[in-house]
Amino acid sequence: MIATWGAANAKVHAAMLGWTESSVEQAAIVHPLIGPLTVREMLFFQHYHEAHHLNLVAMRRGAGAS
């Protein structure tokens, strides 16, 4: 699961390199629960959300090992 996440994350990172500073502020993405976000806001949200889930996986792996 973590390897799959890593591959997807690498694709997102590669795609981000093609965006300019102004374009990440102008383009919008509609999140089904949060509503419209700029691409920059969505990338920050994605970063936070992924870190949250990776921490949960790490905690559960640690709990399962004992």
WOTASUL-V936387 format. One line per field, one symbol per residue. phi: phi as a letter, one per 40 degrees, with the letter a starting at -180 (. if undefined). psi: psi as a letter, one per 20 degrees, with the letter a starting at -180 (. if undefined). A space follows every 10 residues. Layout:
phi=???
psi=???
This chain:
phi=.ccccdcccc cccccccccc dccccccbbc ccbchcbcdd ccccccdccc cdcccccccc cccccc
psi=ghgggggghh ggghhhhiqr ghhihhqqpo phhhbpqrhg ghhggggggg gghhhggggh ghhhh.
